[in-house]
Amino acid sequence: MARANWIDDDNHPDLDAHVGQLEHFAQAIADGHVDEAEMARQEENLIAAMRAVESSLSDEQHAKVTRLLAEIAAYTVMQMMHDMAQAKVQRAVK
Amino acid sequence: MARANWIDDDNHPDLDAHVGQLEHFAQAIADGHVDEAEMARQEENLIAAMRAVESSLSDEQHAKVTRLLAEIAAYTVMQMMHDMAQAKVQRAVK
């Protein structure tokens, strides 16, 4: 089984392709608005993905994946803050 | 070794505590702005966390963690979109 890349050839995180394959995500954000029902469904998707892998990990792997989940959540928040600030600057420059 | 919880007693994702332990993240967003240097450092943190666990996973575990990373990134984006929309409504109501 070929492994999906997490890191691209330039040594940057490369998860957009995997996120892009989540049809439920694309549908949820398509209208630019995320409602309570969409949020609840994504909670279920996330919890299902957690449960699918959690029990198969050793304690050491579990600790490392926990750290990885925290880092990717932080990265995603920072990326959105950064992108929104850039969009604001671009609007101001126009 | 006690395992960190990913899911709380009410069956909701429970990662805020783990994200909150990342001092570099708290520092980066403290001023409400994420600059290029902070983004680059977080890329390094994320890649280090990926490399720390990736090689120890079986192919099956790797595929499941890949899905989990995508779901958590999608969840984080949706949560921010949802929270921002709520904040907008609250400002409008005031």
gemmi code that builds the backbone of each chain (N, CA, C; Angstrom):
import gemmi

chains = {
    "A": [
        ("MET", (0.861, -1.205, 0.000), (0.000, 0.000, 0.000), (0.886, 1.240, 0.000)),
        ("ALA", (0.742, 2.065, -1.021), (1.526, 3.309, -1.059), (1.013, 4.262, 0.020)),
        ("ARG", (1.919, 4.894, 0.705), (1.525, 5.822, 1.768), (1.245, 7.210, 1.223)),
        ("ALA", (0.232, 7.834, 1.787), (-0.066, 9.219, 1.439), (1.032, 10.105, 2.013)),
        ("ASN", (1.450, 11.096, 1.247), (2.460, 12.033, 1.757), (1.858, 13.036, 2.719)),
        ("TRP", (2.533, 13.270, 3.822), (2.143, 14.332, 4.756), (2.999, 15.586, 4.538)),
        ("ILE", (4.150, 15.365, 3.886), (5.147, 16.432, 3.722), (5.541, 16.459, 2.253)),
        ("ASP", (5.571, 17.641, 1.627), (5.884, 17.680, 0.195), (7.404, 17.728, -0.039)),
        ("ASP", (7.801, 17.753, -1.319), (9.221, 17.679, -1.663), (9.999, 18.897, -1.173)),
        ("ASP", (9.313, 19.995, -0.938), (9.974, 21.206, -0.423), (9.943, 21.266, 1.100)),
        ("ASN", (9.577, 20.144, 1.739), (9.575, 20.065, 3.205), (8.511, 20.962, 3.861)),
        ("HIS", (7.393, 21.104, 3.182), (6.245, 21.814, 3.768), (5.129, 20.798, 4.064)),
        ("PRO", (4.293, 21.095, 5.060), (3.153, 20.204, 5.314), (2.275, 20.144, 4.067)),
        ("ASP", (1.750, 18.975, 3.766), (1.028, 18.772, 2.505), (-0.258, 18.001, 2.781)),
        ("LEU", (-1.183, 18.669, 3.432), (-2.420, 17.966, 3.794), (-3.630, 18.441, 3.011)),
        ("ASP", (-3.441, 19.499, 2.208), (-4.583, 20.053, 1.480), (-5.261, 18.997, 0.616)),
        ("ALA", (-4.457, 18.127, -0.008), (-5.031, 17.115, -0.895), (-5.938, 16.162, -0.111)),
        ("HIS", (-5.500, 15.817, 1.119), (-6.301, 14.886, 1.924), (-7.575, 15.560, 2.425)),
        ("VAL", (-7.451, 16.818, 2.827), (-8.638, 17.560, 3.282), (-9.593, 17.745, 2.096)),
        ("GLY", (-9.025, 17.994, 0.932), (-9.830, 18.220, -0.266), (-10.641, 17.003, -0.685)),
        ("GLN", (-10.202, 15.826, -0.231), (-10.945, 14.604, -0.580), (-12.168, 14.388, 0.297)),
        ("LEU", (-12.312, 15.200, 1.354), (-13.458, 15.032, 2.249), (-14.672, 15.749, 1.649)),
        ("GLU", (-15.517, 14.991, 0.984), (-16.658, 15.622, 0.300), (-17.584, 16.327, 1.272)),
        ("HIS", (-17.739, 15.744, 2.483), (-18.633, 16.368, 3.461), (-18.106, 17.746, 3.872)),
        ("PHE", (-16.789, 17.912, 3.863), (-16.206, 19.211, 4.216), (-16.467, 20.231, 3.104)),
        ("ALA", (-16.220, 19.818, 1.868), (-16.446, 20.709, 0.728), (-17.907, 21.172, 0.693)),
        ("GLN", (-18.817, 20.230, 0.951), (-20.246, 20.580, 0.942), (-20.590, 21.539, 2.080)),
        ("ALA", (-19.976, 21.294, 3.259), (-20.322, 22.096, 4.437), (-19.895, 23.552, 4.280)),
        ("ILE", (-18.749, 23.790, 3.629), (-18.254, 25.172, 3.546), (-18.637, 25.840, 2.226)),
        ("ALA", (-19.326, 25.099, 1.337), (-19.608, 25.614, -0.006), (-20.339, 26.952, 0.019)),
        ("ASP", (-21.241, 27.140, 0.970), (-22.008, 28.385, 1.006), (-21.346, 29.445, 1.900)),
        ("GLY", (-20.121, 29.169, 2.340), (-19.389, 30.148, 3.157), (-19.896, 30.248, 4.584)),
        ("HIS", (-20.772, 29.342, 4.949), (-21.381, 29.392, 6.277), (-21.448, 27.972, 6.854)),
        ("VAL", (-21.106, 27.833, 8.128), (-21.158, 26.524, 8.783), (-22.204, 26.588, 9.893)),
        ("ASP", (-23.290, 25.835, 9.720), (-24.353, 25.895, 10.730), (-24.182, 24.800, 11.791)),
        ("GLU", (-25.054, 24.824, 12.789), (-24.945, 23.879, 13.927), (-25.009, 22.431, 13.463)),
        ("ALA", (-25.890, 22.146, 12.513), (-26.050, 20.766, 12.043), (-24.781, 20.296, 11.342)),
        ("GLU", (-24.178, 21.184, 10.534), (-22.924, 20.813, 9.849), (-21.803, 20.595, 10.858)),
        ("MET", (-21.769, 21.434, 11.887), (-20.760, 21.307, 12.948), (-20.932, 19.969, 13.678)),
        ("ALA", (-22.176, 19.616, 13.997), (-22.452, 18.364, 14.717), (-22.038, 17.159, 13.873)),
        ("ARG", (-22.313, 17.224, 12.564), (-21.921, 16.107, 11.695), (-20.400, 15.974, 11.619)),
        ("GLN", (-19.707, 17.120, 11.572), (-18.241, 17.043, 11.489), (-17.639, 16.526, 12.803)),
        ("GLU", (-18.288, 16.847, 13.925), (-17.858, 16.265, 15.201), (-17.930, 14.740, 15.127)),
        ("GLU", (-19.027, 14.247, 14.554), (-19.189, 12.785, 14.422), (-18.126, 12.190, 13.503)),
        ("ASN", (-17.853, 12.875, 12.388), (-16.819, 12.379, 11.473), (-15.462, 12.322, 12.168)),
        ("LEU", (-15.155, 13.371, 12.930), (-13.858, 13.437, 13.615), (-13.754, 12.342, 14.669)),
        ("ILE", (-14.815, 12.171, 15.436), (-14.794, 11.151, 16.488), (-14.691, 9.751, 15.885)),
        ("ALA", (-15.364, 9.521, 14.774), (-15.257, 8.212, 14.095), (-13.811, 7.966, 13.652)),
        ("ALA", (-13.156, 9.012, 13.124), (-11.763, 8.866, 12.674), (-10.837, 8.622, 13.862)),
        ("MET", (-11.141, 9.269, 15.012), (-10.349, 9.023, 16.235), (-10.508, 7.579, 16.695)),
        ("ARG", (-11.749, 7.139, 16.786), (-12.006, 5.781, 17.292), (-11.433, 4.724, 16.356)),
        ("ALA", (-11.386, 5.019, 15.053), (-10.895, 4.032, 14.076), (-9.428, 3.702, 14.302)),
        ("VAL", (-8.672, 4.653, 14.830), (-7.222, 4.430, 14.957), (-6.762, 4.293, 16.403)),
        ("GLU", (-7.494, 4.911, 17.338), (-6.979, 5.072, 18.698), (-6.573, 3.742, 19.353)),
        ("SER", (-7.430, 2.738, 19.236), (-7.173, 1.487, 19.965), (-6.017, 0.695, 19.373)),
        ("SER", (-5.658, 0.983, 18.129), (-4.574, 0.212, 17.503), (-3.200, 0.810, 17.793)),
        ("LEU", (-3.157, 1.969, 18.449), (-1.865, 2.618, 18.716), (-1.281, 2.150, 20.045)),
        ("SER", (0.030, 2.005, 20.090), (0.710, 1.773, 21.366), (0.655, 3.078, 22.173)),
        ("ASP", (0.947, 2.991, 23.466), (0.927, 4.208, 24.284), (1.887, 5.264, 23.738)),
        ("GLU", (3.049, 4.813, 23.290), (4.035, 5.771, 22.769), (3.527, 6.422, 21.477)),
        ("GLN", (2.952, 5.603, 20.591), (2.385, 6.159, 19.353), (1.240, 7.109, 19.686)),
        ("HIS", (0.418, 6.722, 20.672), (-0.738, 7.546, 21.037), (-0.289, 8.930, 21.510)),
        ("ALA", (0.763, 8.959, 22.324), (1.277, 10.239, 22.822), (1.779, 11.101, 21.660)),
        ("LYS", (2.442, 10.475, 20.700), (2.989, 11.233, 19.560), (1.886, 11.711, 18.624)),
        ("VAL", (0.865, 10.878, 18.432), (-0.254, 11.310, 17.576), (-1.047, 12.428, 18.274)),
        ("THR", (-1.158, 12.346, 19.616), (-1.823, 13.429, 20.356), (-1.109, 14.765, 20.096)),
        ("ARG", (0.219, 14.733, 20.179), (0.996, 15.944, 19.914), (0.780, 16.420, 18.473)),
        ("LEU", (0.763, 15.464, 17.548), (0.568, 15.796, 16.133), (-0.804, 16.432, 15.907)),
        ("LEU", (-1.835, 15.900, 16.562), (-3.186, 16.475, 16.416), (-3.209, 17.911, 16.929)),
        ("ALA", (-2.542, 18.144, 18.069), (-2.496, 19.500, 18.619), (-1.752, 20.438, 17.668)),
        ("GLU", (-0.626, 19.976, 17.130), (0.164, 20.828, 16.232), (-0.614, 21.155, 14.955)),
        ("ILE", (-1.370, 20.178, 14.438), (-2.083, 20.448, 13.183), (-3.276, 21.364, 13.441)),
        ("ALA", (-3.913, 21.229, 14.598), (-5.009, 22.145, 14.925), (-4.463, 23.570, 15.067)),
        ("ALA", (-3.334, 23.707, 15.771), (-2.707, 25.028, 15.933), (-2.309, 25.605, 14.578)),
        ("TYR", (-1.717, 24.765, 13.736), (-1.286, 25.191, 12.402), (-2.477, 25.688, 11.575)),
        ("THR", (-3.582, 24.952, 11.654), (-4.765, 25.306, 10.865), (-5.349, 26.643, 11.327)),
        ("VAL", (-5.409, 26.836, 12.646), (-5.894, 28.114, 13.189), (-4.985, 29.256, 12.727)),
        ("MET", (-3.673, 29.061, 12.859), (-2.716, 30.124, 12.488), (-2.791, 30.440, 11.001)),
        ("GLN", (-2.949, 29.386, 10.186), (-3.039, 29.585, 8.738), (-4.278, 30.417, 8.385)),
        ("MET", (-5.401, 30.132, 9.037), (-6.617, 30.913, 8.772), (-6.441, 32.365, 9.215)),
        ("MET", (-5.847, 32.567, 10.405), (-5.609, 33.939, 10.879), (-4.696, 34.687, 9.915)),
        ("HIS", (-3.665, 33.988, 9.444), (-2.699, 34.587, 8.525), (-3.351, 34.924, 7.182)),
        ("ASP", (-4.126, 33.982, 6.648), (-4.780, 34.196, 5.354), (-5.813, 35.318, 5.432)),
        ("MET", (-6.544, 35.378, 6.548), (-7.561, 36.439, 6.676), (-6.900, 37.803, 6.770)),
        ("ALA", (-5.783, 37.886, 7.480), (-5.062, 39.166, 7.596), (-4.544, 39.598, 6.231)),
        ("GLN", (-4.049, 38.620, 5.450), (-3.548, 38.947, 4.112), (-4.671, 39.442, 3.204)),
        ("ALA", (-5.833, 38.797, 3.299), (-6.980, 39.210, 2.480), (-7.398, 40.632, 2.828)),
        ("LYS", (-7.298, 40.960, 4.122), (-7.659, 42.305, 4.598), (-6.697, 43.345, 4.026)),
        ("VAL", (-5.407, 43.006, 4.022), (-4.403, 43.919, 3.464), (-4.660, 44.110, 1.973)),
        ("GLN", (-4.970, 43.003, 1.269), (-5.189, 43.097, -0.176), (-6.403, 43.968, -0.503)),
        ("ARG", (-7.458, 43.850, 0.345), (-8.631, 44.701, 0.122), (-8.273, 46.171, 0.356)),
        ("ALA", (-7.448, 46.430, 1.376), (-7.073, 47.802, 1.718), (-6.227, 48.422, 0.614)),
        ("VAL", (-5.410, 47.598, -0.056), (-4.496, 48.097, -1.087), (-5.266, 48.450, -2.367)),
        ("LYS", (-6.343, 47.716, -2.616), (-7.130, 47.933, -3.852), (-7.721, 49.332, -3.913)),
    ],
    "B": [
        ("MET", (1.609, 4.267, 31.268), (1.456, 5.670, 30.843), (-0.036, 5.962, 30.592)),
        ("ALA", (-0.574, 6.921, 31.340), (-1.983, 7.284, 31.133), (-2.137, 7.967, 29.770)),
        ("ARG", (-3.170, 7.596, 29.081), (-3.383, 8.194, 27.761), (-4.162, 9.492, 27.847)),
        ("ALA", (-3.758, 10.443, 27.030), (-4.513, 11.692, 26.934), (-5.845, 11.404, 26.256)),
        ("ASN", (-6.899, 12.009, 26.742), (-8.208, 11.829, 26.107), (-8.342, 12.663, 24.843)),
        ("TRP", (-8.870, 12.042, 23.817), (-9.188, 12.782, 22.588), (-10.680, 13.139, 22.561)),
        ("ILE", (-11.448, 12.398, 23.342), (-12.911, 12.510, 23.315), (-13.379, 12.683, 24.755)),
        ("ASP", (-14.272, 13.644, 25.025), (-14.694, 13.859, 26.411), (-15.866, 12.946, 26.788)),
        ("ASP", (-16.301, 13.049, 28.048), (-17.344, 12.149, 28.556), (-18.676, 12.322, 27.836)),
        ("ASP", (-18.866, 13.485, 27.213), (-20.103, 13.732, 26.464), (-19.969, 13.362, 24.987)),
        ("ASN", (-18.880, 12.640, 24.667), (-18.654, 12.181, 23.292), (-18.400, 13.315, 22.295)),
        ("HIS", (-17.743, 14.364, 22.788), (-17.310, 15.443, 21.893), (-15.784, 15.416, 21.770)),
        ("PRO", (-15.258, 15.904, 20.646), (-13.790, 15.985, 20.515), (-13.251, 16.887, 21.628)),
        ("ASP", (-12.120, 16.513, 22.192), (-11.599, 17.225, 23.360), (-10.108, 17.468, 23.167)),
        ("LEU", (-9.809, 18.363, 22.249), (-8.391, 18.608, 21.962), (-7.910, 19.961, 22.452)),
        ("ASP", (-8.822, 20.789, 22.934), (-8.443, 22.143, 23.346), (-7.337, 22.110, 24.399)),
        ("ALA", (-7.423, 21.146, 25.340), (-6.416, 21.082, 26.401), (-5.026, 20.819, 25.817)),
        ("HIS", (-4.976, 19.947, 24.801), (-3.680, 19.611, 24.198), (-3.143, 20.782, 23.380)),
        ("VAL", (-4.040, 21.453, 22.648), (-3.611, 22.624, 21.881), (-3.168, 23.719, 22.852)),
        ("GLY", (-3.880, 23.848, 23.966), (-3.560, 24.880, 24.950), (-2.202, 24.691, 25.606)),
        ("GLN", (-1.685, 23.455, 25.537), (-0.358, 23.201, 26.129), (0.782, 23.629, 25.217)),
        ("LEU", (0.458, 23.988, 23.983), (1.513, 24.410, 23.044), (1.844, 25.873, 23.298)),
        ("GLU", (2.914, 26.115, 24.043), (3.258, 27.504, 24.386), (3.572, 28.327, 23.144)),
        ("HIS", (4.205, 27.701, 22.150), (4.550, 28.451, 20.929), (3.281, 28.929, 20.218)),
        ("PHE", (2.210, 28.159, 20.340), (0.954, 28.568, 19.700), (0.335, 29.759, 20.451)),
        ("ALA", (0.291, 29.649, 21.778), (-0.256, 30.742, 22.590), (0.506, 32.043, 22.330)),
        ("GLN", (1.829, 31.928, 22.234), (2.646, 33.121, 21.979), (2.380, 33.699, 20.586)),
        ("ALA", (2.236, 32.794, 19.610), (2.071, 33.249, 18.225), (0.769, 34.014, 18.014)),
        ("ILE", (-0.298, 33.585, 18.700), (-1.598, 34.235, 18.445), (-1.923, 35.308, 19.483)),
        ("ALA", (-1.014, 35.515, 20.470), (-1.307, 36.435, 21.583), (-1.665, 37.833, 21.096)),
        ("ASP", (-1.028, 38.306, 20.029), (-1.294, 39.675, 19.554), (-2.388, 39.695, 18.491)),
        ("GLY", (-3.059, 38.566, 18.280), (-4.163, 38.525, 17.320), (-3.709, 38.527, 15.869)),
        ("HIS", (-2.406, 38.401, 15.677), (-1.849, 38.463, 14.326), (-0.789, 37.378, 14.162)),
        ("VAL", (-0.794, 36.692, 13.031), (0.185, 35.642, 12.769), (1.040, 36.077, 11.580)),
        ("ASP", (2.324, 36.339, 11.826), (3.173, 36.816, 10.718), (3.890, 35.640, 10.038)),
        ("GLU", (4.630, 35.978, 8.969), (5.298, 34.934, 8.162), (6.267, 34.106, 9.011)),
        ("ALA", (6.984, 34.762, 9.909), (7.986, 34.055, 10.720), (7.296, 33.068, 11.660)),
        ("GLU", (6.166, 33.501, 12.259), (5.419, 32.599, 13.143), (4.849, 31.416, 12.358)),
        ("MET", (4.371, 31.697, 11.136), (3.833, 30.632, 10.272), (4.939, 29.622, 9.934)),
        ("ALA", (6.133, 30.136, 9.613), (7.248, 29.252, 9.235), (7.665, 28.383, 10.417)),
        ("ARG", (7.672, 28.964, 11.631), (8.050, 28.174, 12.805), (7.016, 27.085, 13.080)),
        ("GLN", (5.725, 27.434, 12.873), (4.697, 26.418, 13.129), (4.757, 25.299, 12.092)),
        ("GLU", (5.122, 25.634, 10.862), (5.345, 24.586, 9.856), (6.410, 23.613, 10.345)),
        ("GLU", (7.484, 24.162, 10.911), (8.573, 23.305, 11.424), (8.084, 22.440, 12.581)),
        ("ASN", (7.304, 23.036, 13.494), (6.771, 22.258, 14.623), (5.897, 21.112, 14.134)),
        ("LEU", (5.043, 21.418, 13.150), (4.131, 20.404, 12.622), (4.910, 19.293, 11.929)),
        ("ILE", (5.886, 19.672, 11.129), (6.676, 18.659, 10.405), (7.468, 17.798, 11.385)),
        ("ALA", (7.993, 18.402, 12.449), (8.718, 17.620, 13.465), (7.774, 16.604, 14.120)),
        ("ALA", (6.535, 17.033, 14.410), (5.554, 16.126, 15.025), (5.175, 15.002, 14.054)),
        ("MET", (5.090, 15.326, 12.745), (4.809, 14.290, 11.733), (5.945, 13.280, 11.680)),
        ("ARG", (7.171, 13.783, 11.593), (8.323, 12.884, 11.450), (8.519, 12.030, 12.700)),
        ("ALA", (8.121, 12.561, 13.874), (8.310, 11.830, 15.133), (7.486, 10.547, 15.168)),
        ("VAL", (6.354, 10.547, 14.481), (5.458, 9.390, 14.583), (5.361, 8.584, 13.292)),
        ("GLU", (5.587, 9.248, 12.146), (5.261, 8.631, 10.855), (5.925, 7.266, 10.652)),
        ("SER", (7.203, 7.168, 10.950), (7.936, 5.932, 10.635), (7.548, 4.773, 11.548)),
        ("SER", (6.952, 5.075, 12.694), (6.592, 4.000, 13.625), (5.216, 3.408, 13.341)),
        ("LEU", (4.490, 3.993, 12.393), (3.139, 3.511, 12.092), (3.163, 2.422, 11.019)),
        ("SER", (2.307, 1.428, 11.181), (2.113, 0.461, 10.096), (1.371, 1.170, 8.956)),
        ("ASP", (1.344, 0.545, 7.787), (0.640, 1.168, 6.654), (-0.830, 1.412, 6.987)),
        ("GLU", (-1.436, 0.452, 7.678), (-2.857, 0.594, 8.011), (-3.063, 1.741, 8.999)),
        ("GLN", (-2.197, 1.814, 10.010), (-2.280, 2.923, 10.969), (-2.045, 4.254, 10.262)),
        ("HIS", (-1.078, 4.258, 9.351), (-0.743, 5.494, 8.630), (-1.947, 6.010, 7.845)),
        ("ALA", (-2.637, 5.106, 7.181), (-3.818, 5.511, 6.404), (-4.895, 6.082, 7.326)),
        ("LYS", (-5.070, 5.475, 8.492), (-6.094, 5.952, 9.423), (-5.705, 7.282, 10.064)),
        ("VAL", (-4.432, 7.459, 10.362), (-3.989, 8.741, 10.936), (-4.080, 9.844, 9.875)),
        ("THR", (-3.808, 9.478, 8.603), (-3.955, 10.459, 7.516), (-5.401, 10.964, 7.473)),
        ("ARG", (-6.342, 10.038, 7.554), (-7.752, 10.420, 7.548), (-8.076, 11.290, 8.771)),
        ("LEU", (-7.533, 10.911, 9.922), (-7.756, 11.670, 11.146), (-7.196, 13.093, 11.033)),
        ("LEU", (-6.012, 13.231, 10.441), (-5.427, 14.570, 10.271), (-6.315, 15.433, 9.376)),
        ("ALA", (-6.829, 14.829, 8.305), (-7.716, 15.572, 7.400), (-8.997, 15.985, 8.125)),
        ("GLU", (-9.577, 15.063, 8.908), (-10.831, 15.372, 9.614), (-10.612, 16.473, 10.656)),
        ("ILE", (-9.473, 16.449, 11.329), (-9.260, 17.468, 12.357), (-8.969, 18.828, 11.725)),
        ("ALA", (-8.283, 18.834, 10.595), (-8.048, 20.108, 9.897), (-9.391, 20.676, 9.428)),
        ("ALA", (-10.238, 19.824, 8.848), (-11.560, 20.269, 8.392), (-12.392, 20.767, 9.570)),
        ("TYR", (-12.360, 20.031, 10.671), (-13.114, 20.417, 11.872), (-12.663, 21.784, 12.391)),
        ("THR", (-11.353, 21.990, 12.396), (-10.804, 23.255, 12.912), (-11.221, 24.435, 12.035)),
        ("VAL", (-11.158, 24.237, 10.722), (-11.599, 25.293, 9.794), (-13.084, 25.605, 10.014)),
        ("MET", (-13.896, 24.541, 10.107), (-15.347, 24.730, 10.265), (-15.666, 25.423, 11.589)),
        ("GLN", (-14.937, 25.030, 12.641), (-15.159, 25.631, 13.955), (-14.855, 27.136, 13.919)),
        ("MET", (-13.769, 27.511, 13.244), (-13.440, 28.943, 13.152), (-14.492, 29.701, 12.354)),
        ("MET", (-14.932, 29.089, 11.233), (-15.966, 29.744, 10.409), (-17.244, 29.918, 11.228)),
        ("HIS", (-17.589, 28.883, 11.981), (-18.805, 28.900, 12.782), (-18.692, 29.954, 13.900)),
        ("ASP", (-17.547, 29.973, 14.586), (-17.349, 30.923, 15.685), (-17.345, 32.367, 15.185)),
        ("MET", (-16.727, 32.592, 14.036), (-16.678, 33.953, 13.499), (-18.066, 34.435, 13.114)),
        ("ALA", (-18.855, 33.530, 12.532), (-20.221, 33.901, 12.148), (-21.044, 34.226, 13.395)),
        ("GLN", (-20.853, 33.445, 14.447), (-21.579, 33.704, 15.702), (-21.187, 35.050, 16.294)),
        ("ALA", (-19.892, 35.358, 16.273), (-19.409, 36.632, 16.810), (-20.022, 37.793, 16.032)),
        ("LYS", (-20.169, 37.587, 14.708), (-20.751, 38.624, 13.845), (-22.211, 38.866, 14.227)),
        ("VAL", (-22.939, 37.778, 14.455), (-24.349, 37.888, 14.854), (-24.451, 38.617, 16.196)),
        ("GLN", (-23.572, 38.245, 17.126), (-23.616, 38.858, 18.456), (-23.336, 40.357, 18.396)),
        ("ARG", (-22.404, 40.748, 17.509), (-22.127, 42.182, 17.346), (-23.344, 42.894, 16.767)),
        ("ALA", (-24.013, 42.224, 15.822), (-25.173, 42.841, 15.163), (-26.336, 43.014, 16.137)),
        ("VAL", (-26.454, 42.094, 17.097), (-27.564, 42.111, 18.050), (-27.369, 43.221, 19.078)),
        ("LYS", (-26.107, 43.504, 19.394), (-25.819, 44.514, 20.431), (-26.345, 45.891, 20.041)),
    ],
}
model = gemmi.Model(1)
for chain_id, residues in chains.items():
    chain = gemmi.Chain(chain_id)
    for i, (resn, *xyz) in enumerate(residues, 1):
        res = gemmi.Residue()
        res.name, res.seqid = resn, gemmi.SeqId(i, " ")
        for name, pos in zip(("N", "CA", "C"), xyz):
            atom = gemmi.Atom()
            atom.name, atom.element = name, gemmi.Element(name[0])
            atom.pos, atom.b_iso = gemmi.Position(*pos), 0.0
            res.add_atom(atom)
        chain.add_residue(res)
    model.add_chain(chain)
structure = gemmi.Structure()
structure.add_model(model)
structure.setup_entities()
